[in-house]
Amino acid sequence: MSSPWTQDRVLALAPDSASASAGQGLASRSKWTALGQSDRAVWGLCQGSGKSPYQTRVDLGEPAFKCSCPSRKFPCKHGIGLMLMFAKDAKSFATSAEPGWVTDWLASRTDRAEKKAERAEKVASGEVVSDPEAAAKRAAQRLARVQDGIAECQVWLHDLIRRGLAEAQREDTKFWDRAAARMVDAQAPGLAFAIRRLHAATVSGEGWQVRAADQIGRLSMLLSAGARLDALTPALALDVRAALGFTQSKDEALAQPAVSDTWLVTGQIIEEEDRLRARRSWLIGVSSGRRALVMDYAAGPAPLDPSLVSGTKFEGDVCFYPGSLGLRAIVKSKSALTPIGVPTGSAPDSSIEAGLETFAKALAKQPWLHAWPMLLHAKLARTDREWHIRDEEGHSLPIARTYPAIWTFASIAAHKPVWLSAEWNGEFLIPLGVLGSEFNQLFQRWAA
Amino acid sequence: MTPPASNNPAHVPTRLRDLSAKILIGSDRSGSASAPEFAIQAALLATMARAGFSGPGVEATLPVCPPETLAVASAASMSTLGRLLIDGDPILIEEWLTLAQSRHLRVDYALLPALLDWGAGKSSRSQQVIAVAGTRGVWLASLNPTWASLRGVTSLPSDPASAWSTGAASDRLSLLATARLEQPALARELIKATAKEDSADERRRFLAQMSVNLSPDDEPFLEEALNDRSKLVREAASDLLLQLPSSAYVARMTARAREAIQFHESKKGLLRKKTAALAVALPKEWDASFDRDALEQKPPSGVGEKAWWLQQIVARTPPLALFGTATPQAILEAIADSDYSETLPAAIREAAARFGAIEWSIAVARHELDAPRKGKADNIPTVPAGLSIEHAAAVILELIADKRFNLQLSWAYAAGIPRPWPESMSQQVVTLLAAKKPTGAPQWYEVGTAAEDISRSIHPTSAASLETLLRSLFKDDPPPWVVKSIDRLALRTEMHKEFHS
């Protein structure tokens, strides 16, 4: 069995670059004793500066780390070092019975997980509701503030259109920051986000006028919809609320019927905003054909949830947040990850034409969709200055000019057709992975 | 709200562009609609444009990449290279590439861009990078102008003369390099063909290419180059002529040196002790032939003009031809008593390295151990480049073994030895260093600085024993700069293992 663990994947877990490089220093056979593995965990003893060696153990499922060293970093350098060793040379880990200090820890983890699941079930079945009246009052207050924010943003946007984009483009960053901050104050972070996108469009180089007009259109559409939430269908109202920045309830999503399938994690992309990192993970169900978007957030140096890895697959249950499109999702349960191989035969929707058609249909339901997953069987191609993806039918899509990993992608794909997973934004394609290669994880590193 | 003027999807992108032009100047000035109307039109048109994008086929292709002929290096060694390319220690990267090349392995596709970036910086790296990049790497380099220097080996064009006379400077240099490898005489013809038009700097750089496959056949051409009006060109020619010990140039220098230096051995006094005396007659005046032979007339500050001329002449004369069978020790002692105790040993050191006189190099090095060092402690003699491996190794081992041990001086000689050092030399170095330890005489803080160099250079089979030695020297509590060296040694041991498994 080939391990889904690679050096890059392990290093991506490190909380900072110091831990990553200290971990690399510890990824040597000579630093460890009593290395062992079972089907769910790996462990080892590492001699540190203390008297007795540190006990380092990793639950491979999540993965989760535990070490007896005093470091407050998580995972610590010993955990990183142990996993780097495991990724490089799993053979030096004897397959054996788990020692007590490993089984005890794993058992305590299972306990905790069960309690959490119980609580989630109670919430879903409506057993746990803390003071519904106060909650309703808070919700009403927030809605009122957001409505005020929408009205203010309308005025701001119309004023901007009256004066013209040329004038707005000459404004300094403060102008945009101030507008965005007002929307954060109004508890409508989605509008703040839309303003930042508009700002980004005004400085996006050649063709920026059209891109900015597009962002103005999206923002005004969101504002009109947000101003009359009551008149929308319940599903669309939920979409609009999410786009305005209302948090969608995880528990509510978990209460939806789950879709059981073999899920491919076809690609991940991380966007950074201030000190917050947002990661989109794209999933495709093998038999259901469903696409799912799983969002993860991390602030500052904290690592992102390591349990989903681009280029791997799992058997499991995925629940979708309620909404008109049913795209955003949460993983309810899953098996261990295994690498995705190269698909044999053909997959539906693997032509550019089919991909664009599904995108158009999704857009009809949710017009402010700004990223859509595609799984294409196509070749890389190039005109004088630009890279494209071209399929057998002769259709093509342009790759984003600022795409940072283009040469790595070209090196792996060469002139031959590949199974490419990518994100389409209506203008440019952003390749996220090549199935059956290590490109998915490489791209992760590029994006991070 | 204005209804869309046309529902023809083909018109959407144009209409969106028109609208964005109006929004650019603002609804106040464009006058055709109000701000809210513009906003709604933008929403409609932009959504329609996105939904209606049809992926028109553009005329785009890529050249076909030929299949690979080499196997890919192991995953473990690839991840090591990946780390090295990020850290950027060129010496360790070169070591990795040499290992891969000797085992006929190539670099994995994922790392090619980083490798090509590294290789494109310096022409000295291109040959090695191309060797391990595989056909995919060369193919990739052909697509990116930044990597143009890595597009693969060139062979001579069908009409080298016209390629030479019309080519850009860098192309001409690589054409010349190829010509020297395949047809050394052709390179001479090419250089001569355009010598009148080429600048002095170009003539010098072209001449330097002659060092490949240099032979006595080249002597007439080089002797002719000594007539060049540019001193830079004459220097380049003289450097090459010095590599031909049988050349007339070396004979002229020998004759000048013999005329200036006389050496007598005699037995003196009651005990009939053997002594030697040196008689030096400095060149009387600057000769036009000195100019032609690329000697430098103006001395560096602190050196007499005529002594400086002699120093250059001796440095260009084989010691054996000058001093005959006299022992190096006797000569050096005589020099130490003379007015030339500063300048002549340096000249002999240079000549010994140049003409491969190992016993003379060793004698001068031992002499340096004795010599009272003037001024600062880092007043280390510069060792001429181009020492052969055995030559430098012999000197280093002699110096380490000497009881007046001076690590810095020993290390000065290591600069010219290609890495990694030969296996036997590496073993001897570690053994000798270990033997030094109990005496306590050497300054062990020096080891820390030298360890930086040694840990990069030593043969991997000795890396582990050097690591042990360093640890024990610092009582298992090494300072950070030594830890770096220890880690480097461990990394190198690991790297070699990864290629063996």
Interface residues (C-beta under 8 A of the other chain):
Chain A: T6 Q7 Q24 G25 S28 S30 K88 D89 L157 H158 D159 I161 R162 R163 G164 L165 A166 E167 Q209 V210 A212 A213 D214 I216 G217 R218 L219 S220 M221 S224 I352 E353 L356 F359 A360 L363 A364 P367 K379 L380 A381 R382 T383 E386 H388 R390 G394 H395 S396 L397 P398 W407 T408 A410 S411 I412 A414 H415 G426 E427 S437 E438 F439 L442
Chain B: L16 R17 L19 S20 A21 I23 L24 I25 G26 S27 D28 R29 A35 P36 F38 A39 I40 Q41 A42 A43 L44 L45 A46 T47 A49 R50 A51 G52 F53 S54 G55 P56 G57 V58 E59 A60 T61 L62 P63 V64 C65 A75 A76 S79 G82 R83 Y109 A110 L112 P113 R136 G137 W139 L140 L143 N144 D487 A490 E494
